[in-house]
Amino acid sequence: MITESYNVIGVMSGTSLDGVDLAHIILKNTTNKWHFEIQEATAIPYSEDWISRLKNAVDFSEAELKKLNEDYTLLLGGIISDFIQENKLENLDGICSHGHTILHQPQNGFTLQIGNLPNISTLVNQKVICDFRVQDVELGGQGAPLVPIGDRFLFSEYDYCLNLGGFSNVSFEENQNRIAFDISPVNTVLNFYANQLGLDYDDRGNLARTGKISESLLDELNSIDFYSKKHPKSLGFEFVKTVVLPMIEKHSISLEDKLASFTEHIAIQTSLALPKKTGRLLATGGGAYNDFLMERMQFYLPEMTFEIPDDKTIQYKEALIFGLLGVLKLRNEINTLASVTGAKKDHSSGKIFLP
């Protein structure tokens, strides 16, 4: 029995702007079966200034985006270097970093994740595998979601893998193909309204629980064109800014009612997105801590078994899987599935930078 072992750091920054997730991961391949262990892991929150810059970057000029990319690469390099030093990590095989999505317009053949400039490897003095989405878009794909290859290799015992982050996405096997797509916004919208109440987020959905559902708003949200499109499909923050928030803001209702209505919307769209309404569903991402949201999803999927894993897996599953994507790239093996993204072919995506 041959076991190959990889010692890597997975780095992820999501659209909910919680901060940078870093996970020190040991990945082992034993006779073509992958196993993982998440060791040290942490989340580094963004400063108020960085949150503001990242939120507003969708409207930046080309010159402003270039400066933002340079500054963010410096920030990310410092965060990764501190993590390595604080945890005394040695003999790393690579840093596998997603960067932070600023623009995602696959319909226009364009996606931008900042923090993936070549000098990141010099800043951290390590081999860096990053910029995983661009190649897929160039091959006609959505460039998203990328996590499903990890769902297939690391979480194959589940019928569905549902991630509830800034947006929700789901992956599952169908006719021996991995299928995956974005379902709806989640924390990009819920956090937006919690922020207006002076909170970082709606803890366990307690505020939404006190609100009353606006049926007219709910009907409008559920009629958005995106939901009737067939997969592959993906969402970016532009969708929230130009479609979702203006729609909600037309309704003169309380913030709690907006939270309640949008939570109901997420639950309904999740139930509609799953072709089979029974089985085992793994829920991860920050939304898995939202008790009210989980209850509403269970209401619409009464025969589904929802399973919430340990805290490390909930919080760092995406960092874990980007660690796997990086390792697969180092092995020159497929890490991006055409059945998921709609690209012309399966491929090994990402760039490798050496210090």
C-alpha positions as CSV (number, residue, x, y, z in Angstrom):
1,M,0.0,0.0,0.0
2,I,1.5,3.3,-1.1
3,T,0.7,6.4,0.9
4,E,1.7,9.9,-0.4
5,S,1.5,12.7,2.1
6,Y,1.3,16.5,1.6
7,N,1.9,19.2,4.2
8,V,0.2,22.4,3.0
9,I,-1.7,25.5,4.0
10,G,-5.1,26.3,2.5
11,V,-6.0,29.9,2.4
12,M,-9.5,31.3,1.6
13,S,-11.3,34.6,1.7
14,G,-15.0,34.5,1.0
15,T,-17.5,36.9,-0.3
16,S,-19.1,37.4,3.2
17,L,-15.9,39.4,4.1
18,D,-15.4,37.6,7.4
19,G,-11.7,37.7,6.9
20,V,-8.9,35.3,5.8
21,D,-9.2,31.6,6.7
22,L,-6.0,29.7,7.0
23,A,-5.7,25.9,7.7
24,H,-2.6,23.8,8.1
25,I,-3.6,20.5,6.4
26,I,-2.1,17.1,6.1
27,L,-3.5,15.4,2.9
28,K,-2.7,11.7,2.3
29,N,-3.4,9.6,-0.7
30,T,-3.5,5.9,0.0
31,T,-4.2,3.8,-3.0
32,N,-6.2,6.6,-4.8
33,K,-8.2,7.4,-1.7
34,W,-7.7,10.8,-0.1
35,H,-7.8,11.5,3.6
36,F,-7.3,14.8,5.4
37,E,-6.5,16.2,8.8
38,I,-7.0,19.9,9.7
39,Q,-4.4,20.8,12.2
40,E,-3.8,24.5,13.2
41,A,-6.4,26.8,11.8
42,T,-7.5,30.4,12.3
43,A,-9.5,33.2,10.8
44,I,-8.0,36.6,10.6
45,P,-10.7,39.3,10.4
46,Y,-10.4,42.3,8.1
47,S,-10.0,45.8,9.4
48,E,-12.9,48.2,8.8
49,D,-10.8,49.9,6.1
50,W,-10.2,46.7,4.2
51,I,-13.9,45.7,4.5
52,S,-14.8,49.0,2.9
53,R,-12.3,48.7,0.1
54,L,-13.3,45.1,-0.7
55,K,-17.0,46.0,-0.7
56,N,-16.6,49.0,-3.0
57,A,-14.0,47.4,-5.3
58,V,-16.7,46.3,-7.7
59,D,-16.9,50.0,-8.8
60,F,-13.2,50.6,-9.0
61,S,-11.4,51.8,-12.1
62,E,-8.7,49.6,-13.7
63,A,-5.9,51.6,-12.0
64,E,-7.6,51.4,-8.6
65,L,-8.0,47.6,-9.0
66,K,-4.3,47.3,-9.9
67,K,-3.4,49.1,-6.7
68,L,-5.9,47.1,-4.6
69,N,-4.4,43.9,-6.0
70,E,-0.9,44.9,-5.1
71,D,-1.9,46.1,-1.6
72,Y,-4.0,43.0,-0.9
73,T,-1.1,40.7,-2.0
74,L,1.1,42.4,0.6
75,L,-1.6,42.0,3.2
76,L,-2.2,38.4,2.4
77,G,1.6,37.7,2.3
78,G,1.9,39.1,5.8
79,I,-1.0,37.1,7.2
80,I,0.3,33.8,5.7
81,S,3.9,34.5,7.0
82,D,2.6,35.3,10.5
83,F,0.6,32.0,10.5
84,I,3.7,30.0,9.5
85,Q,5.8,31.7,12.1
86,E,3.3,31.5,15.0
87,N,2.7,27.8,14.4
88,K,6.4,27.0,13.7
89,L,5.4,25.3,10.4
90,E,8.3,23.6,8.5
91,N,8.8,21.5,5.4
92,L,5.6,22.8,3.7
93,D,4.9,21.5,0.2
94,G,3.0,24.6,-0.7
95,I,0.6,27.4,0.1
96,C,-2.7,26.9,-1.7
97,S,-4.5,30.2,-1.9
98,H,-7.8,31.2,-3.4
99,G,-7.3,35.0,-3.0
100,H,-10.4,37.2,-2.8
101,T,-13.0,37.5,-5.6
102,I,-13.6,41.1,-6.6
103,L,-15.2,40.7,-10.0
104,H,-16.9,37.5,-11.3
105,Q,-18.4,37.9,-14.8
106,P,-18.0,34.5,-16.6
107,Q,-20.6,35.5,-19.1
108,N,-18.1,38.1,-20.2
109,G,-15.1,35.8,-20.0
110,F,-13.8,37.5,-17.0
111,T,-13.1,36.8,-13.3
112,L,-10.7,38.5,-10.9
113,Q,-9.3,37.2,-7.6
114,I,-6.9,39.6,-6.0
115,G,-3.9,38.4,-3.9
116,N,-2.6,36.1,-6.6
117,L,0.2,38.2,-8.0
118,P,3.5,36.3,-8.6
119,N,5.3,38.1,-5.8
120,I,3.1,36.3,-3.2
121,S,5.6,33.4,-3.2
122,T,8.5,35.8,-2.4
123,L,6.6,37.4,0.4
124,V,5.9,34.1,2.1
125,N,9.2,32.4,0.9
126,Q,7.2,29.3,-0.1
127,K,5.9,27.7,-3.2
128,V,2.4,29.1,-3.8
129,I,-0.4,27.5,-5.9
130,C,-3.1,30.0,-6.6
131,D,-5.4,31.8,-9.1
132,F,-7.6,28.7,-9.7
133,R,-10.6,30.3,-11.5
134,V,-9.1,32.2,-14.5
135,Q,-8.2,29.2,-16.6
136,D,-11.7,27.7,-16.3
137,V,-13.3,30.9,-17.5
138,E,-10.9,31.0,-20.4
139,L,-12.1,27.4,-21.3
140,G,-15.7,28.7,-21.4
141,G,-16.6,27.7,-17.8
142,Q,-18.2,29.6,-14.9
143,G,-14.9,29.4,-12.9
144,A,-17.1,28.3,-10.1
145,P,-17.9,26.4,-7.9
146,L,-14.5,24.8,-7.5
147,V,-15.1,23.0,-4.2
148,P,-17.0,20.0,-5.7
149,I,-13.9,18.1,-6.6
150,G,-13.1,18.1,-2.8
151,D,-16.6,17.0,-2.0
152,R,-16.1,14.0,-4.3
153,F,-12.7,13.0,-2.9
154,L,-13.1,13.9,0.8
155,F,-16.9,13.8,1.6
156,S,-18.2,11.1,-0.7
157,E,-20.4,9.5,2.0
158,Y,-22.9,12.4,1.7
159,D,-25.7,12.7,-0.9
160,Y,-25.3,16.5,-0.9
161,C,-22.6,18.9,0.2
162,L,-24.1,22.3,0.9
163,N,-22.0,25.3,1.7
164,L,-23.6,28.3,3.3
165,G,-21.2,31.2,2.9
166,G,-21.6,34.6,1.2
167,F,-23.5,32.5,-1.3
168,S,-24.8,29.0,-1.1
169,N,-23.6,26.3,-3.4
170,V,-24.4,22.6,-3.6
171,S,-22.7,19.6,-5.1
172,F,-23.8,16.0,-5.7
173,E,-23.3,13.0,-7.9
174,E,-25.7,12.5,-10.8
175,N,-25.2,9.8,-13.5
176,Q,-21.6,9.4,-12.4
177,N,-20.9,13.1,-12.9
178,R,-20.3,15.6,-10.2
179,I,-22.9,18.4,-10.5
180,A,-22.6,21.7,-8.6
181,F,-23.8,25.2,-8.8
182,D,-24.5,28.3,-6.8
183,I,-28.0,28.4,-5.3
184,S,-28.6,31.9,-3.9
185,P,-27.0,34.7,-1.8
186,V,-26.8,33.9,1.9
187,N,-24.5,35.9,4.2
188,T,-23.8,38.7,1.7
189,V,-27.4,39.8,2.2
190,L,-28.1,38.6,5.8
191,N,-24.9,40.3,7.0
192,F,-25.7,43.5,5.1
193,Y,-28.9,43.9,7.2
194,A,-27.3,42.8,10.4
195,N,-24.6,45.5,9.8
196,Q,-27.4,48.1,9.7
197,L,-28.3,47.1,13.2
198,G,-24.7,47.5,14.4
199,L,-24.0,43.8,14.3
200,D,-21.4,41.8,12.4
201,Y,-24.0,39.1,11.7
202,D,-27.4,37.8,12.9
203,D,-26.3,35.4,15.7
204,R,-28.0,32.0,15.1
205,G,-30.7,33.9,13.1
206,N,-32.3,35.2,16.3
207,L,-33.2,38.6,14.7
208,A,-34.7,37.0,11.6
209,R,-36.7,34.7,13.9
210,T,-38.5,37.8,15.4
211,G,-39.4,39.2,11.9
212,K,-42.5,38.7,9.8
213,I,-42.2,37.4,6.3
214,S,-43.3,39.9,3.5
215,E,-45.1,37.6,1.0
216,S,-44.8,40.3,-1.7
217,L,-41.0,40.5,-1.3
218,L,-40.7,36.8,-1.0
219,D,-42.6,36.3,-4.3
220,E,-40.4,38.9,-6.0
221,L,-37.2,37.3,-4.8
222,N,-38.3,33.8,-5.9
223,S,-39.2,35.1,-9.4
224,I,-35.6,36.3,-10.1
225,D,-34.5,34.9,-13.5
226,F,-31.3,33.3,-12.1
227,Y,-33.3,30.6,-10.2
228,S,-34.9,29.3,-13.4
229,K,-31.6,28.9,-15.2
230,K,-30.1,25.5,-15.6
231,H,-26.7,24.7,-14.2
232,P,-23.8,25.3,-14.5
233,K,-24.4,28.7,-13.0
234,S,-22.6,30.9,-10.5
235,L,-23.2,34.2,-8.6
236,G,-21.0,37.2,-7.7
237,F,-21.4,40.2,-5.5
238,E,-22.5,42.2,-8.5
239,F,-25.7,40.2,-8.5
240,V,-26.5,41.2,-4.9
241,K,-25.7,44.8,-5.5
242,T,-27.6,45.3,-8.8
243,V,-30.5,42.8,-8.4
244,V,-31.2,41.6,-4.9
245,L,-30.6,44.6,-2.6
246,P,-32.5,47.1,-4.9
247,M,-35.4,44.7,-4.9
248,I,-35.5,44.4,-1.1
249,E,-35.0,48.1,-0.6
250,K,-38.2,48.9,-2.5
251,H,-40.2,47.4,0.4
252,S,-40.8,49.6,3.4
253,I,-40.5,46.9,6.1
254,S,-38.4,46.5,9.2
255,L,-34.8,45.1,9.1
256,E,-36.0,42.1,11.0
257,D,-38.7,41.5,8.4
258,K,-36.1,41.8,5.6
259,L,-34.0,39.2,7.4
260,A,-37.0,36.9,8.0
261,S,-38.1,37.2,4.4
262,F,-34.6,36.6,2.9
263,T,-34.0,33.6,5.2
264,E,-37.3,32.1,4.0
265,H,-36.1,32.8,0.4
266,I,-32.8,30.9,1.0
267,A,-34.7,27.9,2.5
268,I,-37.1,27.8,-0.4
269,Q,-34.4,28.1,-3.1
270,T,-32.3,25.4,-1.4
271,S,-35.3,23.0,-1.4
272,L,-36.0,23.7,-5.1
273,A,-32.4,23.2,-6.1
274,L,-32.0,19.6,-4.8
275,P,-33.3,17.1,-7.3
276,K,-33.8,14.4,-4.7
277,K,-35.4,15.5,-1.4
278,T,-34.0,12.6,0.7
279,G,-30.6,11.4,1.9
280,R,-27.7,12.8,3.9
281,L,-26.8,16.5,3.5
282,L,-23.5,17.9,4.9
283,A,-23.9,21.6,5.8
284,T,-20.8,23.8,6.2
285,G,-19.9,27.5,6.1
286,G,-21.0,30.2,8.5
287,G,-24.7,29.7,7.7
288,A,-24.5,26.3,9.3
289,Y,-24.5,28.2,12.6
290,N,-27.7,30.0,11.7
291,D,-30.2,27.8,13.7
292,F,-33.2,29.6,12.2
293,L,-32.0,29.1,8.6
294,M,-31.3,25.5,9.3
295,E,-34.8,25.0,10.8
296,R,-36.5,26.7,7.7
297,M,-34.5,24.4,5.4
298,Q,-35.5,21.4,7.3
299,F,-39.2,22.6,7.1
300,Y,-39.0,22.5,3.3
301,L,-37.0,19.3,3.2
302,P,-38.6,17.2,6.0
303,E,-37.1,13.9,4.7
304,M,-33.6,15.2,4.4
305,T,-31.0,14.3,7.2
306,F,-29.0,17.5,7.8
307,E,-25.6,16.9,9.3
308,I,-23.4,19.6,10.7
309,P,-19.8,18.5,11.3
310,D,-17.2,19.6,13.8
311,D,-16.3,23.3,14.0
312,K,-13.0,23.0,12.1
313,T,-14.8,21.4,9.1
314,I,-17.6,23.9,9.2
315,Q,-15.3,26.9,9.3
316,Y,-12.4,25.7,7.2
317,K,-13.8,23.3,4.6
318,E,-13.2,25.7,1.8
319,A,-9.6,26.3,2.9
320,L,-9.2,22.5,3.2
321,I,-10.4,22.0,-0.3
322,F,-8.3,24.7,-1.8
323,G,-5.4,22.9,-0.1
324,L,-6.5,19.8,-2.1
325,L,-6.9,21.8,-5.3
326,G,-3.3,23.0,-4.9
327,V,-2.0,19.5,-4.3
328,L,-3.8,18.1,-7.3
329,K,-2.2,21.0,-9.4
330,L,1.2,20.0,-8.1
331,R,0.5,16.4,-9.2
332,N,-0.7,17.7,-12.5
333,E,-4.1,16.0,-11.9
334,I,-7.6,17.2,-12.7
335,N,-8.9,19.6,-10.1
336,T,-11.7,21.3,-12.0
337,L,-14.7,19.5,-13.4
338,A,-16.4,20.4,-16.7
339,S,-19.6,18.8,-15.4
340,V,-19.6,21.5,-12.7
341,T,-18.3,24.6,-14.4
342,G,-19.4,24.0,-18.0
343,A,-15.9,24.4,-19.3
344,K,-14.9,22.6,-22.5
345,K,-13.0,19.9,-20.6
346,D,-11.8,18.8,-17.2
347,H,-8.5,20.3,-16.4
348,S,-5.8,21.1,-13.8
349,S,-6.3,24.7,-12.9
350,G,-4.1,27.2,-11.1
351,K,-0.7,28.8,-11.2
352,I,2.5,27.8,-9.4
353,F,4.8,30.5,-8.2
354,L,8.3,29.8,-6.7
355,P,10.1,32.2,-4.3
